[in-house]
Amino acid sequence: MHSLYRSAPVQGCPESAQIPCASSLAVPEDSAGFDHPIFSESIRLIRQALAASVLEPFTPLEQEVLLRLIHSSGDLSLAQDLRCSTAACEAGVAALAAGAPLLTDTAMAAAAVAPMARRTFGNAVRSVLEWAPLSAPAGGTRTAAGMAQALSDLPGAVVLIGSAPTALEQLLALVAEGTCAAPALVIGMPVGFVGVAESKRHLAEALHLPQIRLEGSRGGAGLVGAAANALLRWGWLDQAAAR
């Protein structure tokens, strides 16, 4: 199942902006002037390669996230590992359309999403490393150490974690303790083998937290950026279609 949890309200967004109306749940039209022809053809080929049964469990917006993940990775098998909590993608779109900042765990993830942010809603893109100490604390990482202040300074952010499971664990602990408000959305896809499976399991157990995640060892800066870019693109095209 791909929609397992109920979404929490988006921090800092007006209630009317939190979940797009039903008309927003169809694939936004008139993307020809926005997308590069090679991207459009790539998405067409990916859809053609995937069996209908693979896409059916996902909502139209979740499908857009999946397609962009596959486009960025070249891996058609990602569908089996993608998990989206209920209305998490819609909450992310609403937050981004309302100007929520994007907080990333690495400079690479920030670089992956900054161009789309500039093209769409102009969201600020920040790396948690801006708040990190110059040296990692004993037994920890710089990214995890900077997370508390970053979340405090950027309430209602959309958080992208593609490399640092320690940062994801720190985020979950801070939210569980009530030290920081829950982000609008967590895109949790740390890559690798040390602490990754555990951090993703703990994210899955945070039933109140809107989330997009990849099970297993796959992830990375490019994939969290791809997921965020899919949300930014969807929201921008949806607003353009409504004008």
N, C-alpha and C positions, 0 to 999 in steps of 0.2 A: 504494500500500500504506500501511496506517496503523499497522502494528506492525512496525517495522524493526529495533529494537535490543533487546538483552538488558538487563533492569533491574539496577541495582546494589543491594546491600543497603541498607536504611534505617538511617542512622546513629542510634545511641542507642535503637533499638527492639529488644526481645527477638526472637530468631529466630522464635518461634512466632507473633509478631504481624506479621511482615513482609508476608506475602501471605495474604489471606483464603482460607478454605477454599472448596472447590468450591461448596458451598451458597450462598456469598455472591455468586456470579456471576450469579444471577438478579436481576431487578429487585426491590428490597425492597418488601414489601407493607405494607398498613395505613398509607398516607401521608395518608389522609383527614383525620385529626386534626392533621396537621402542616402541610399545604399549604393556602394560601388557595384557595377555589373558583375564583377567576379564574386563578390560576396553573395549576391542574389543567386547566381548560378550554383555556387557551392551549397547554399541552403536548399535549393531545389534538388540537387543530387543527394544530399543527406536524407531529405524526406523520402526520396525515391528508394534509397537503400534500406531504410528502416521499415520493418513490417508494421502494418496499421495497429496490430496488437501491442506493439512497443509504445506507441504514442498514446493510445486510448486511455491509460490510467492517469495521464497528466491533463491538467486544464490547458486551455490555449496559451495562457501566459507561461505556465511551467514548461510547455513545449518549446516556447521561444528560448527560454533559458537553456534547456537541454540541447537544442539545435546549435546554439552559439558555443556551448561547451564542447560539443563534438567538432564544430568548425575549428575551434582553437587548438584542439588536441589531436584531431585526426582519428579519434577512437570511437567507433560506433557502439562499443559495448558499455559506454558510460551510463546508459539509461538504467541498467540494472543496479547501479549504486547511487543514483540521485534520489534524494529525499527532500521534500518541501513540506513544512508544517502548514496546516490549514490557513489559507489566505495570507501566507507569509509573503509571497511574491507581490500580491496586491498591496499589502502594507508597505513593502519596500518602494513600490512605484509611487504610492501616495506621499510617502516621506520625501523621496527625492524630488518629486514635483513641487513640494512645499519648500524646498531649499535645504533639506537636511544635508549636513556634511558627510563625506565619506572618510572613514578612518581605517587605514590599512596597517598591517603589521610590518611591511617592508617597503622600501623605496621602489622596488620592482613592481609591487602590486599597485602603488600609487601611479607609477608611470603607465601601467596598463589601462587604468581607468580615467586618467586625467583628460586625454583628448576627447573622449565621449562626453565627459562632464562639461567641457568647454563648449562643445557643439550643441548641447541640449539646455539644461537648466542652470548652468554656471555654478554648480555645487562646489564648495571648497573641498579639496582633496588633501588630507593630512596623513602623515605617517606617525604612528605611536613612538617612533624613534626620536621625534622632536621633543618628547617628554622624558626620554630614557637617560639614565646616567651614562657618563663616559665609559665606565667599566661595569661589567656584569657583577651583581652582588654574589656573594658566596652561595653556591648551590642554586643559583637562578640565572635568568637571562635578562639582557637589557630591555627586550621587548615587554616581558612580563612586568618588569619594574616600572615601566612608564605607563602601563595600562590604566592604573587608578586615576592619575591626574588627567590623562587624555579623556577618559570617559566623563570625568567631572567637568572638564572644560567644554566638551562637545556633547551635551545631552541630546538624546534622540538621534544620534548618528546611525548611519548604516555602516556596520563594521565588517571588514574583509580580512580574514585570516587564512593565508595560504601557505605559510611556512613555519609558524611558531606554535606548536601545540601548547607550550607553556603560557603563551599569551592568551590562548583560548581558555585554558584552565583558570588563569587569573581573572579573566572577564567573568566566567561562570561563578567563581567564588565571590567576587565583589557584588554581583547582582543578587546572589543567594543571601549574602549577609545584609543586604539593603544599603551597603556603602555607596553604591551607584545605581541610578535608575537603569532599567533595561533599555538597551538600544532599540531603535525602530526595527532593525533586522540584523541578524548575524549570518554572514555567508562563511561557513566554517568548513574549510577544505585544506587543512594542513597536510603537507605531503611528507612521506617518509615512513620510518619504522620505529623510531624511539618516541614513545609517548603519544603517538598519533592515534592509534586505535582507542586508547583509553580516553583521550580528549574528545574524540568524536562520540564515543559512547556516553560520556557525561553530558555533551551537548544534546544528544537525543533524549536524555532523561530530564532535561530542563523543559518540561512540557509547556510552560508559560511563555517561552521565549520564541518569537518568530524566527525561523531559521531555514536556510538552504544549506545542505551539506552533501558531501560525497562519502559514502562508506568506503572502508578499505584504506589502502596506503596511498591512493592517488590524490592529487590536488596540486597546489602550487599557485604562484602569483598570477600566472597567465589565466588559470581557470577561475579564480575568484574575480579577476578583472573581467573575464568574459561574462560571468553571471551578472555582475553589476552593470556592465554595458548593455546586456539584454534588457534589463529593467529600465535603464535610462532611455534607450531607444524606444521601447514600448510606450513609456509615458509621454515622450516627446511627440511621437507620431499620433498617439491617441488624442492629445491636446490639439494638434494641428488638424486632425480630422473633424474635431468638434467646432472649429472656428467657422 
